[in-house]
Structures are given as C-alpha cells and as structure tokens.
Amino acid sequence: MSNLLMQLYDNSTEAIFFFNSDDSVLSMNKAAEKILDPQVSELMKAGNTEAICMACKGFTSTEEEQTCISCYMSNPNLDIPSFQVFLETAGRGVVPYTGSIQMIDSEKGIRAFMLRDLTPQFKTSETLHQKTLVKRVIKAQEDERKRISRELHDSVAQEMLSSLVDLRVLKYMNVEEDVLKKVKQTEGSLMRLLDDIRHLSVQLRPATLDDLGLEAAFRTHFKWVEKNYGLLVYFNSDIRSKRFEGEIETVVYRVCQEAVFNALKYAEIEEIHVNLTLTSGELKLIVSDEGVGFDVNAPTYKGTGLGLFGMNERAELVDAALSVQSEIGNGTTIVLTVPLMKEETEVENHNRG
C-alpha cells in the first residue's frame, strides 16, 4: 500500500504539497513543481513560508471571486474539502484550481494541500453559458418577431383594409372627377403599402411555420421570392406535414432563408435548388446553386459575412452540422444536418383537431 501511495504521489496529475505547522513545505510532487515558477518552487523547498503567497492570486469567497482575506492556509487546524483558488503558473498565467486542505498528522501539524486544474471545466461551463445565452437571445428575437408579425397582420393590415373599403365606397358616390382621381391614386398607394406590410409580416415570422410546419412555410416563402425577385426555386421535400420540435423548425427555416437570400444577392443566378429530406435519425436541408461561388478559405466574404456566422450560430443551438462547399465559378452548396431524437422523427401535426 505504501508503494502504491508513493506511485500515486509521484505520478498524479494533481499538484500535491505537504506543509508543516509553520507553513513550510516538506515535500511537493512533480505536478506541483511543474505548475510553479522555478523561482517560487525553489523558495518553497528552501522553507520560505511566504513563497506560496507569491504564486497565489487569491481564493473565491462568497463576497469576491479572488481574495486573500481569511486565507485557508493561515489556519493550520482547518480541513477544507474543496475550494477554488487562482495561481500564477509557469508559462500559463493565472489558472483556476480546485483545492483541498487535509490534516495528515495533527500532532506534527502536517497538512496535505492538493490542486486540480479547473481550466477544462471552466471552458466547458463558458461554452455552455454562451450557448444558453445565444439560445435565449434567439428565442427572444423569434418571440418578438412573432408578436410583431401577428400585430402587423391582425391589427395594422386589417385597419388598412378597412380604410380601403371606405375609399372604394367613395368611388360610387356623386363626387367630382378630380376627387375621384385622387381617391383612386390613394387606393393604389394603400394597396401597395398593404402588400408591403403583409410581406414584412411574413418575413418577420411566417404564420404558416407555426400553424402548418416547415414544408408549407417553405412553399409559401419560395412563391413570394419568385414573385418579388424573379428567382426560380426548385423545391423538393419528403417531410409533407410532419412536425418537429419548434426550435428545430425555426433553425431550419432561418438557415434556408439566409442561404437563399445570400444566393440571391451574391451568386448571380436565376434559379436555386432546395431539398429537405427526412432520414432515420436526421433532418437534412441542402441549398445549392450554380452561381459565381466564392473562396470558403478567404479571410473575408462578400457582404458582412454575418449571414454565414448567423447560420452557424443557429445550427449549434440544435447540435446540427453545417457545411458550406463553394469554389469560385463552381457555385455553392450549403448542407444543414439536424440530428433528431427517436421520438422527434415523426411528430403528429399539433394543430390537428
């Protein structure tokens, strides 16, 4: 057992120090020497009781993230199973560690001070926090878009439609020719404005996406694109009326919307192909064109580059894989692959009564 304990001490990735009652270092393992600046390490070996303070940047208390007030090392009688401490390391700067202090020999006051690097956990926690924050922001954006879209459709558009009806009544009344001409001009302006409001409502958040699902929303959107921009969209889908978790439907719709508009703005094309397929365990979206293409390895793209960045961010929210394949002169293909839970592969239409 003694031999095993010595092997653990020598080969452990955790830094282990042994202190006596005077706060002098009796021993430290290889991992401990590796993380410390050589000068600090030598001072600790020489019995300098303040050497540890040269490396320590404070521990985390309930009041402060880094503090030296009431340092655990200053009380030799404490057994602290776990606390967070920051150390100035050799070549890595200030690194967070989880530490523990345990009394080994109460008569001689010998304590073991052990440190475990928290950097991987911190990175994981930070990534999770960022992902959660982005997810909340995007959800808030979609909720607000939905609210504004409904407001435009149900309130503003309806009020304008009512005004149009009133104007049309004037055409059948006994009014002068110049007044009638002005009424007709105003009617035309209101009709164009009403169309703009309806289009804006759809762009903000199409009601068909929430009510009927992805395929219906895509077909409606592509008809609008063809009508307003002359871009012919060849759309193939095998999902029909199948429904998926709301966040997945939103991500797939927004990525496709962004991909189509990017092609419309930059690819110099007159047609584009969109395929939406459901296979065992995944939903796949493919948007391809035969346009001018671009260099995917270039440091900058046409436009702001935020479109591709936004697509990647959205894909990460549902653990989807997004690939962009393009070459100058050979078009562009964007593939979004969304993994599905078994129960998500075929969700019944939640609006069917």
Residue, then its C-alpha position, 0 to 999 in steps of 0.5 A: m500500500s505504501n508503494l502504491l501511495m508513493q506511485l500515486y504521489d509521484n505520478s498524479t496529475e494533481a499538484i500535491f504539497f505537504f506543509n508543516s505547522d509553520d507553513s513550510v513545505l516538506s515535500m511537493n510532487k512533480a505536478a506541483e513543481k511543474i505548475l510553479d515558477p522555478q523561482v517560487s518552487e525553489l523558495m518553497k523547498a528552501g522553507n520560505t513560508e511566504a513563497i506560496c503567497m507569491a504564486c497565489k492570486g487569491f481564493t473565491s469567497t462568497e463576497e469576491e471571486q479572488t481574495c486573500i482575506s481569511c486565507y485557508m492556509s493561515n489556519p493550520n487546524l482547518d480541513i477544507p474539502s474543496f475550494q477554488v483558488f487562482l495561481e500564477t503558473a509557469g508559462r500559463g498565467v493565472v489558472p483556476y484550481t480546485g483545492s483541498i486542505q487535509m490534516i495528515d498528522s495533527e500532532k506534527g501539524i502536517r497538512a496535505f494541500m492538493l490542486r486540480d486544474l479547473t481550466p477544462q471545466f471552466k471552458t466547458s461551463e463558458t461554452l455552455h453559458q454562451k450557448t444558453l445565452v445565444k439560445r435565449v437571445i434567439k428565442a427572444q428575437e423569434d418571440e418578438r418577431k412573432r408578436i410583431s408579425r401577428e400585430l402587423h397582420d391582425s391589427v395594422a393590415q386589417e385597419m388598412l383594409s378597412s380604410l380601403v373599403d371606405l375609399r372604394v365606397l367613395k368611388y360610387m358616390n356623386v363626387e367630382e372627377d378630380v376627387l375621384k382621381k385622387v381617391k383612386q391614386t390613394e387606393g393604389s398607394l394603400m394597396r401597395l403599402l398593404d402588400d408591403i406590410r403583409h410581406l414584412s409580416v411574413q418575413l418577420r415570422p411566417a404564420t404558416l411555420d407555426d400553424l402548418g410546419l416547415e414544408a408549407a412555410f417553405r412553399t409559401h416563402f419560395k412563391w413570394v421570392e419568385k414573385n418579388y425577385g424573379l428567382l426560380v426555386y426548385f423545391n423538393s421535400d419528403i417531410r409533407s406535414k410532419r412536425f418537429e420540435g419548434e426550435i428545430e423548425t425555426v433553425v431550419y427555416r432561418v438557415c434556408q432563408e439566409a442561404v437563399f437570400n445570400a444566393l440571391k444577392y451574391a451568386e448571380i443566378e436565376e434559379i436555386h435548388v432546395n431539398l429537405t429530406l427526412t432520414s432515420g435519425e436526421l433532418k437534412l436541408i441542402v441549398s445549392d446553386e450554380g452561381v459565381g461561388f466564392d473562396v470558403n478559405a478567404p479571410t473575408y466574404k462578400g457582404t458582412g459575412l454575418g449571414l454565414f456566422g448567423m447560420n452557424e450560430r443557429a445550427e449549434l443551438v440544435d447540435a446540427a452540422l453545417s457545411v458550406q462547399s463553394e469554389i469560385g465559378n463552381g457555385t455553392t452548396i450549403v448542407l444543414t444536418v439536424p440530428l433528431m431524437k427517436e421520438e422527434t422523427e415523426v411528430e403528429n401535426h399539433n394543430r390537428g383537431 
